[in-house]
Amino acid sequence: MIVGERVDHVAANHQLVRAEELRELVELGHEEFFNMFEIVPQTPLDVYFAKQGAGSIKTAIVSTSDDFIDKDVQTEDLGAEEKFN
């Protein structure tokens, strides 16, 4: 331990003794090794949804009215009124 410019040898000695006591108390039964980076591979669909959620992919819908079909109906035309809020 450093106090100002000089080293407090008594405090440093107490830390060393305490570290040795702790090493004797702590005993590891066995070592276990594993890969911390094991992850499930992502499918292309997972990657797409992640990008869409992050906002880097935006969906857009474009209507060209190519599929507009006239159909005959049996009801009368009620008309339409334009209103503004």
MOPAC internal coordinates of N, CA, C and O (Angstrom, degrees):
PM7 1SCF
backbone

  N    0.0000 0     0.00 0     0.00 0    0    0    0
  C    1.4389 1     0.00 0     0.00 0    1    0    0
  C    1.5246 1   108.75 1     0.00 0    2    1    0
  O    1.2310 1   120.66 1   -44.58 1    3    2    1
  N    1.3115 1   116.35 1   135.42 1    3    2    1
  C    1.4625 1   119.75 1  -177.49 1    5    3    2
  C    1.5263 1   108.24 1  -102.44 1    6    5    3
  O    1.2310 1   121.05 1   -51.75 1    7    6    5
  N    1.3132 1   115.59 1   128.25 1    7    6    5
  C    1.4623 1   121.80 1   175.48 1    9    7    6
  C    1.5119 1   106.23 1  -116.96 1   10    9    7
  O    1.2310 1   120.99 1   -74.15 1   11   10    9
  N    1.3320 1   115.71 1   105.85 1   11   10    9
  C    1.4664 1   118.95 1  -177.32 1   13   11   10
  C    1.5146 1   109.84 1    64.90 1   14   13   11
  O    1.2310 1   120.52 1    56.47 1   15   14   13
  N    1.3187 1   116.60 1  -123.53 1   15   14   13
  C    1.4637 1   122.10 1  -178.18 1   17   15   14
  C    1.5293 1   112.57 1   -92.79 1   18   17   15
  O    1.2310 1   119.90 1   164.05 1   19   18   17
  N    1.3181 1   117.79 1   -15.95 1   19   18   17
  C    1.4674 1   118.90 1  -174.98 1   21   19   18
  C    1.5214 1   111.76 1  -110.23 1   22   21   19
  O    1.2310 1   120.41 1   -19.88 1   23   22   21
  N    1.2989 1   116.82 1   160.12 1   23   22   21
  C    1.4536 1   123.36 1  -178.88 1   25   23   22
  C    1.5234 1   108.34 1   -94.95 1   26   25   23
  O    1.2310 1   120.90 1   -49.75 1   27   26   25
  N    1.3452 1   115.88 1   130.25 1   27   26   25
  C    1.4619 1   120.47 1   176.10 1   29   27   26
  C    1.5287 1   106.92 1   -86.11 1   30   29   27
  O    1.2310 1   120.50 1   -81.89 1   31   30   29
  N    1.3206 1   116.65 1    98.11 1   31   30   29
  C    1.4645 1   122.21 1  -174.68 1   33   31   30
  C    1.5194 1   111.75 1   -67.58 1   34   33   31
  O    1.2310 1   119.39 1   150.31 1   35   34   33
  N    1.3084 1   118.77 1   -29.69 1   35   34   33
  C    1.4663 1   121.19 1  -179.69 1   37   35   34
  C    1.5329 1   109.53 1   -67.44 1   38   37   35
  O    1.2310 1   120.49 1   133.75 1   39   38   37
  N    1.3439 1   116.68 1   -46.25 1   39   38   37
  C    1.4572 1   120.17 1   179.57 1   41   39   38
  C    1.5295 1   110.93 1   -65.90 1   42   41   39
  O    1.2310 1   120.28 1   140.13 1   43   42   41
  N    1.3176 1   117.08 1   -39.87 1   43   42   41
  C    1.4621 1   121.02 1   179.03 1   45   43   42
  C    1.5254 1   110.16 1   -64.45 1   46   45   43
  O    1.2310 1   119.99 1   142.11 1   47   46   45
  N    1.3186 1   117.63 1   -37.89 1   47   46   45
  C    1.4522 1   122.45 1   179.05 1   49   47   46
  C    1.5253 1   110.19 1   -66.65 1   50   49   47
  O    1.2310 1   119.95 1   140.46 1   51   50   49
  N    1.3486 1   117.70 1   -39.54 1   51   50   49
  C    1.4599 1   121.04 1   178.04 1   53   51   50
  C    1.5352 1   110.67 1   -64.00 1   54   53   51
  O    1.2310 1   120.22 1   141.07 1   55   54   53
  N    1.3234 1   117.19 1   -38.93 1   55   54   53
  C    1.4645 1   120.54 1   177.98 1   57   55   54
  C    1.5221 1   111.31 1   -65.37 1   58   57   55
  O    1.2310 1   120.34 1   139.98 1   59   58   57
  N    1.2987 1   116.95 1   -40.02 1   59   58   57
  C    1.4661 1   121.52 1   179.05 1   61   59   58
  C    1.5199 1   110.76 1   -64.28 1   62   61   59
  O    1.2310 1   120.26 1   136.32 1   63   62   61
  N    1.3399 1   117.10 1   -43.68 1   63   62   61
  C    1.4667 1   121.33 1   179.49 1   65   63   62
  C    1.5293 1   109.59 1   -64.10 1   66   65   63
  O    1.2310 1   119.96 1   136.94 1   67   66   65
  N    1.3299 1   117.68 1   -43.06 1   67   66   65
  C    1.4717 1   121.67 1   179.82 1   69   67   66
  C    1.5257 1   111.22 1   -64.02 1   70   69   67
  O    1.2310 1   119.97 1   140.43 1   71   70   69
  N    1.3341 1   117.67 1   -39.57 1   71   70   69
  C    1.4666 1   121.42 1   177.96 1   73   71   70
  C    1.5181 1   110.51 1   -62.69 1   74   73   71
  O    1.2310 1   119.74 1   139.07 1   75   74   73
  N    1.3135 1   118.10 1   -40.93 1   75   74   73
  C    1.4733 1   122.08 1   178.25 1   77   75   74
  C    1.5269 1   110.66 1   -65.33 1   78   77   75
  O    1.2310 1   119.90 1   139.54 1   79   78   77
  N    1.3364 1   117.80 1   -40.46 1   79   78   77
  C    1.4620 1   121.42 1   178.23 1   81   79   78
  C    1.5250 1   110.81 1   -63.16 1   82   81   79
  O    1.2310 1   120.68 1   137.45 1   83   82   81
  N    1.3203 1   116.31 1   -42.55 1   83   82   81
  C    1.4610 1   120.19 1   179.42 1   85   83   82
  C    1.5159 1   111.90 1   -66.31 1   86   85   83
  O    1.2310 1   119.69 1   142.50 1   87   86   85
  N    1.3242 1   118.20 1   -37.50 1   87   86   85
  C    1.4733 1   121.37 1   178.02 1   89   87   86
  C    1.5219 1   110.87 1   -62.72 1   90   89   87
  O    1.2310 1   120.39 1   144.44 1   91   90   89
  N    1.3327 1   116.86 1   -35.56 1   91   90   89
  C    1.4650 1   120.05 1   179.01 1   93   91   90
  C    1.5239 1   111.09 1   -71.89 1   94   93   91
  O    1.2310 1   119.96 1   146.67 1   95   94   93
  N    1.3417 1   117.68 1   -33.33 1   95   94   93
  C    1.4620 1   121.16 1  -178.67 1   97   95   94
  C    1.5272 1   112.68 1   -75.76 1   98   97   95
  O    1.2310 1   120.67 1   142.82 1   99   98   97
  N    1.3177 1   116.32 1   -37.18 1   99   98   97
  C    1.4596 1   120.44 1  -176.10 1  101   99   98
  C    1.5226 1   108.87 1   -89.34 1  102  101   99
  O    1.2310 1   121.30 1   -62.37 1  103  102  101
  N    1.3392 1   115.13 1   117.63 1  103  102  101
  C    1.4600 1   120.42 1   176.40 1  105  103  102
  C    1.5185 1   108.09 1  -125.45 1  106  105  103
  O    1.2310 1   120.48 1   -52.80 1  107  106  105
  N    1.3081 1   116.68 1   127.20 1  107  106  105
  C    1.4535 1   121.03 1   177.80 1  109  107  106
  C    1.5179 1   108.69 1   -88.59 1  110  109  107
  O    1.2310 1   120.85 1   -55.36 1  111  110  109
  N    1.3314 1   115.97 1   124.64 1  111  110  109
  C    1.4606 1   120.70 1  -177.82 1  113  111  110
  C    1.5133 1   112.48 1   -67.95 1  114  113  111
  O    1.2310 1   120.28 1   132.85 1  115  114  113
  N    1.2953 1   117.08 1   -47.15 1  115  114  113
  C    1.4647 1   120.93 1   178.97 1  117  115  114
  C    1.5151 1   108.44 1  -154.24 1  118  117  115
  O    1.2310 1   121.26 1   -20.11 1  119  118  117
  N    1.2983 1   115.19 1   159.89 1  119  118  117
  C    1.4484 1   120.84 1   178.63 1  121  119  118
  C    1.5186 1   108.78 1   -99.34 1  122  121  119
  O    1.2310 1   121.18 1   -38.03 1  123  122  121
  N    1.2956 1   115.34 1   141.97 1  123  122  121
  C    1.4589 1   120.36 1   178.87 1  125  123  122
  C    1.5223 1   108.74 1  -125.51 1  126  125  123
  O    1.2310 1   121.00 1   -51.49 1  127  126  125
  N    1.3116 1   115.70 1   128.51 1  127  126  125
  C    1.4548 1   120.86 1  -179.72 1  129  127  126
  C    1.5250 1   108.70 1  -115.19 1  130  129  127
  O    1.2310 1   120.63 1   -44.85 1  131  130  129
  N    1.3145 1   116.39 1   135.15 1  131  130  129
  C    1.4525 1   120.77 1   175.80 1  133  131  130
  C    1.5178 1   108.59 1  -151.86 1  134  133  131
  O    1.2310 1   121.78 1   -20.97 1  135  134  133
  N    1.2970 1   114.19 1   159.03 1  135  134  133
  C    1.4603 1   120.75 1   179.99 1  137  135  134
  C    1.5235 1   108.21 1   -88.87 1  138  137  135
  O    1.2310 1   120.30 1   -62.49 1  139  138  137
  N    1.3183 1   117.03 1   117.51 1  139  138  137
  C    1.4556 1   121.10 1  -178.91 1  141  139  138
  C    1.5242 1   111.59 1   -72.52 1  142  141  139
  O    1.2310 1   119.94 1   163.76 1  143  142  141
  N    1.3095 1   117.73 1   -16.24 1  143  142  141
  C    1.4556 1   120.75 1  -174.13 1  145  143  142
  C    1.5190 1   112.94 1  -103.15 1  146  145  143
  O    1.2310 1   120.11 1  -159.76 1  147  146  145
  N    1.3481 1   117.40 1    20.24 1  147  146  145
  C    1.4554 1   119.67 1   176.06 1  149  147  146
  C    1.5168 1   108.50 1   -77.40 1  150  149  147
  O    1.2310 1   120.56 1   -64.32 1  151  150  149
  N    1.3085 1   116.54 1   115.68 1  151  150  149
  C    1.4553 1   121.09 1   176.67 1  153  151  150
  C    1.5187 1   108.45 1  -134.33 1  154  153  151
  O    1.2310 1   121.19 1   -21.15 1  155  154  153
  N    1.3216 1   115.33 1   158.85 1  155  154  153
  C    1.4517 1   120.80 1   179.63 1  157  155  154
  C    1.5220 1   107.96 1   -73.70 1  158  157  155
  O    1.2310 1   119.92 1   -46.13 1  159  158  157
  N    1.3221 1   117.75 1   133.87 1  159  158  157
  C    1.4680 1   119.46 1   178.43 1  161  159  158
  C    1.5313 1   110.53 1   -61.65 1  162  161  159
  O    1.2310 1   120.80 1   -35.25 1  163  162  161
  N    1.3086 1   116.08 1   144.75 1  163  162  161
  C    1.4571 1   120.81 1  -179.50 1  165  163  162
  C    1.5191 1   110.40 1   -92.00 1  166  165  163
  O    1.2310 1   121.62 1   -39.21 1  167  166  165
  N    1.3153 1   114.50 1   140.79 1  167  166  165
  C    1.4625 1   119.82 1   174.74 1  169  167  166
  C    1.5288 1   108.41 1   -81.99 1  170  169  167
  O    1.2310 1   120.04 1   -17.49 1  171  170  169
  N    1.3099 1   117.53 1   162.51 1  171  170  169
  C    1.4698 1   118.81 1   176.56 1  173  171  170
  C    1.5327 1   112.61 1   -57.47 1  174  173  171
  O    1.2310 1   120.39 1   147.47 1  175  174  173
  N    1.3309 1   116.86 1   -32.53 1  175  174  173
  C    1.4628 1   120.33 1   178.65 1  177  175  174
  C    1.5362 1   110.71 1   -67.88 1  178  177  175
  O    1.2310 1   120.24 1   141.47 1  179  178  177
  N    1.3431 1   117.15 1   -38.53 1  179  178  177
  C    1.4729 1   120.70 1   175.90 1  181  179  178
  C    1.5242 1   111.20 1   -61.57 1  182  181  179
  O    1.2310 1   120.65 1   138.70 1  183  182  181
  N    1.3265 1   116.36 1   -41.30 1  183  182  181
  C    1.4668 1   120.87 1   179.64 1  185  183  182
  C    1.5241 1   109.91 1   -65.55 1  186  185  183
  O    1.2310 1   120.39 1   138.77 1  187  186  185
  N    1.3349 1   116.86 1   -41.23 1  187  186  185
  C    1.4682 1   120.97 1   179.16 1  189  187  186
  C    1.5270 1   110.86 1   -61.83 1  190  189  187
  O    1.2310 1   120.26 1   131.98 1  191  190  189
  N    1.3431 1   117.10 1   -48.02 1  191  190  189
  C    1.4636 1   120.25 1  -179.29 1  193  191  190
  C    1.5229 1   111.70 1   -64.72 1  194  193  191
  O    1.2310 1   119.97 1   144.65 1  195  194  193
  N    1.3235 1   117.65 1   -35.35 1  195  194  193
  C    1.4656 1   120.12 1   177.91 1  197  195  194
  C    1.5273 1   110.58 1   -65.96 1  198  197  195
  O    1.2310 1   120.29 1   138.01 1  199  198  197
  N    1.3268 1   117.05 1   -41.99 1  199  198  197
  C    1.4661 1   120.41 1   178.19 1  201  199  198
  C    1.5204 1   111.53 1   -67.80 1  202  201  199
  O    1.2310 1   120.53 1   142.78 1  203  202  201
  N    1.3291 1   116.59 1   -37.22 1  203  202  201
  C    1.4587 1   119.68 1   178.75 1  205  203  202
  C    1.5282 1   110.26 1   -67.20 1  206  205  203
  O    1.2310 1   120.12 1   139.94 1  207  206  205
  N    1.3204 1   117.37 1   -40.06 1  207  206  205
  C    1.4542 1   120.74 1   178.16 1  209  207  206
  C    1.5121 1   112.60 1   -66.74 1  210  209  207
  O    1.2310 1   120.29 1   147.17 1  211  210  209
  N    1.3346 1   117.05 1   -32.83 1  211  210  209
  C    1.4637 1   121.21 1   179.93 1  213  211  210
  C    1.5290 1   111.69 1   -78.16 1  214  213  211
  O    1.2310 1   120.50 1   164.50 1  215  214  213
  N    1.3225 1   116.64 1   -15.50 1  215  214  213
  C    1.4624 1   119.89 1   178.15 1  217  215  214
  C    1.5110 1   114.22 1    93.16 1  218  217  215
  O    1.2310 1   119.72 1  -174.45 1  219  218  217
  N    1.3267 1   118.14 1     5.55 1  219  218  217
  C    1.4592 1   119.08 1   179.34 1  221  219  218
  C    1.5294 1   111.39 1   -81.84 1  222  221  219
  O    1.2310 1   120.22 1   163.39 1  223  222  221
  N    1.3324 1   117.19 1   -16.61 1  223  222  221
  C    1.4678 1   121.78 1   174.47 1  225  223  222
  C    1.5216 1   106.53 1  -121.33 1  226  225  223
  O    1.2310 1   120.64 1   -51.25 1  227  226  225
  N    1.3087 1   116.39 1   128.75 1  227  226  225
  C    1.4643 1   120.95 1   177.64 1  229  227  226
  C    1.5209 1   108.72 1  -119.14 1  230  229  227
  O    1.2310 1   120.91 1   -40.46 1  231  230  229
  N    1.3169 1   115.87 1   139.54 1  231  230  229
  C    1.4552 1   119.54 1   179.71 1  233  231  230
  C    1.5215 1   109.56 1   -90.54 1  234  233  231
  O    1.2310 1   120.68 1   -34.67 1  235  234  233
  N    1.3035 1   116.30 1   145.33 1  235  234  233
  C    1.4710 1   121.86 1   179.04 1  237  235  234
  C    1.5240 1   107.86 1  -136.08 1  238  237  235
  O    1.2310 1   121.33 1   -35.99 1  239  238  237
  N    1.3188 1   115.07 1   144.01 1  239  238  237
  C    1.4596 1   120.48 1   177.86 1  241  239  238
  C    1.5279 1   107.44 1  -119.59 1  242  241  239
  O    1.2310 1   120.94 1   -50.58 1  243  242  241
  N    1.3268 1   115.81 1   129.42 1  243  242  241
  C    1.4575 1   121.23 1   178.85 1  245  243  242
  C    1.5197 1   107.27 1  -121.33 1  246  245  243
  O    1.2310 1   120.59 1   -53.89 1  247  246  245
  N    1.3267 1   116.47 1   126.11 1  247  246  245
  C    1.4574 1   121.36 1   178.71 1  249  247  246
  C    1.5226 1   109.23 1  -109.32 1  250  249  247
  O    1.2310 1   120.68 1   -53.63 1  251  250  249
  N    1.3171 1   116.31 1   126.37 1  251  250  249
  C    1.4647 1   120.80 1   179.73 1  253  251  250
  C    1.5220 1   111.86 1  -107.27 1  254  253  251
  O    1.2310 1   119.88 1   179.08 1  255  254  253
  N    1.3096 1   117.83 1    -0.92 1  255  254  253
  C    1.4743 1   124.13 1  -177.87 1  257  255  254
  C    1.5133 1   112.04 1    61.03 1  258  257  255
  O    1.2310 1   119.50 1  -155.85 1  259  258  257
  N    1.3242 1   118.56 1    24.15 1  259  258  257
  C    1.4636 1   121.37 1   175.78 1  261  259  258
  C    1.5184 1   110.92 1   -68.47 1  262  261  259
  O    1.2310 1   120.56 1   153.78 1  263  262  261
  N    1.3261 1   116.53 1   -26.22 1  263  262  261
  C    1.4556 1   120.02 1  -176.59 1  265  263  262
  C    1.5390 1   112.13 1   -95.48 1  266  265  263
  O    1.2310 1   120.07 1  -169.37 1  267  266  265
  N    1.3307 1   117.47 1    10.63 1  267  266  265
  C    1.4614 1   121.38 1  -179.36 1  269  267  266
  C    1.5238 1   109.18 1   -73.02 1  270  269  267
  O    1.2310 1   120.73 1   -57.04 1  271  270  269
  N    1.3087 1   116.21 1   122.96 1  271  270  269
  C    1.4655 1   121.39 1  -177.38 1  273  271  270
  C    1.5177 1   108.32 1  -126.98 1  274  273  271
  O    1.2310 1   120.36 1   -47.65 1  275  274  273
  N    1.3379 1   116.91 1   132.35 1  275  274  273
  C    1.4656 1   120.94 1   174.61 1  277  275  274
  C    1.5209 1   108.69 1   -78.16 1  278  277  275
  O    1.2310 1   121.10 1   -45.12 1  279  278  277
  N    1.3252 1   115.50 1   134.88 1  279  278  277
  C    1.4567 1   119.84 1   177.15 1  281  279  278
  C    1.5223 1   107.78 1  -127.15 1  282  281  279
  O    1.2310 1   120.76 1   -38.61 1  283  282  281
  N    1.2938 1   116.16 1   141.39 1  283  282  281
  C    1.4577 1   120.90 1   175.71 1  285  283  282
  C    1.5228 1   108.74 1   -80.54 1  286  285  283
  O    1.2310 1   121.17 1   -46.02 1  287  286  285
  N    1.3184 1   115.37 1   133.98 1  287  286  285
  C    1.4599 1   120.57 1   178.15 1  289  287  286
  C    1.5213 1   108.70 1  -124.58 1  290  289  287
  O    1.2310 1   120.30 1   -18.69 1  291  290  289
  N    1.3133 1   117.04 1   161.31 1  291  290  289
  C    1.4577 1   121.60 1  -176.48 1  293  291  290
  C    1.5294 1   111.91 1   -98.27 1  294  293  291
  O    1.2310 1   118.88 1  -175.10 1  295  294  293
  N    1.2965 1   119.74 1     4.90 1  295  294  293
  C    1.4619 1   121.21 1   179.97 1  297  295  294
  C    1.5139 1   109.82 1   -99.05 1  298  297  295
  O    1.2310 1   121.02 1   -20.73 1  299  298  297
  N    1.3358 1   115.65 1   159.27 1  299  298  297
  C    1.4548 1   120.39 1   179.43 1  301  299  298
  C    1.5204 1   109.50 1   -82.51 1  302  301  299
  O    1.2310 1   121.24 1   -29.95 1  303  302  301
  N    1.3015 1   115.23 1   150.05 1  303  302  301
  C    1.4700 1   120.12 1   177.62 1  305  303  302
  C    1.5266 1   108.66 1   -73.65 1  306  305  303
  O    1.2310 1   120.66 1   -55.96 1  307  306  305
  N    1.3194 1   116.34 1   124.04 1  307  306  305
  C    1.4733 1   120.79 1  -178.33 1  309  307  306
  C    1.5066 1   112.16 1   -86.50 1  310  309  307
  O    1.2310 1   119.08 1   167.57 1  311  310  309
  N    1.2848 1   119.35 1   -12.43 1  311  310  309
  C    1.4510 1   121.93 1  -179.42 1  313  311  310
  C    1.5182 1   110.92 1    89.27 1  314  313  311
  O    1.2310 1   120.82 1    -3.78 1  315  314  313
  N    1.2928 1   116.04 1   176.22 1  315  314  313
  C    1.4665 1   120.63 1  -178.55 1  317  315  314
  C    1.5043 1   108.65 1  -141.67 1  318  317  315
  O    1.2310 1   120.61 1   -35.44 1  319  318  317
  N    1.3021 1   116.44 1   144.56 1  319  318  317
  C    1.4554 1   122.04 1   175.72 1  321  319  318
  C    1.5173 1   108.84 1  -124.91 1  322  321  319
  O    1.2310 1   120.94 1   -42.46 1  323  322  321
  N    1.2985 1   115.82 1   137.54 1  323  322  321
  C    1.4641 1   118.58 1   177.22 1  325  323  322
  C    1.5238 1   109.01 1   -90.74 1  326  325  323
  O    1.2310 1   120.41 1   -48.61 1  327  326  325
  N    1.3090 1   116.81 1   131.39 1  327  326  325
  C    1.4515 1   123.09 1   179.48 1  329  327  326
  C    1.5079 1   108.64 1  -127.48 1  330  329  327
  O    1.2310 1   121.73 1   -27.48 1  331  330  329
  N    1.3259 1   114.30 1   152.52 1  331  330  329
  C    1.4720 1   118.98 1  -179.24 1  333  331  330
  C    1.5249 1   108.71 1  -128.65 1  334  333  331
  O    1.2310 1   119.91 1   -44.59 1  335  334  333
  N    1.3167 1   117.78 1   135.41 1  335  334  333
  C    1.4736 1   122.71 1   176.21 1  337  335  334
  C    1.4897 1   110.22 1  -101.76 1  338  337  335
  O    1.2310 1   120.10 1   180.00 1  339  338  337

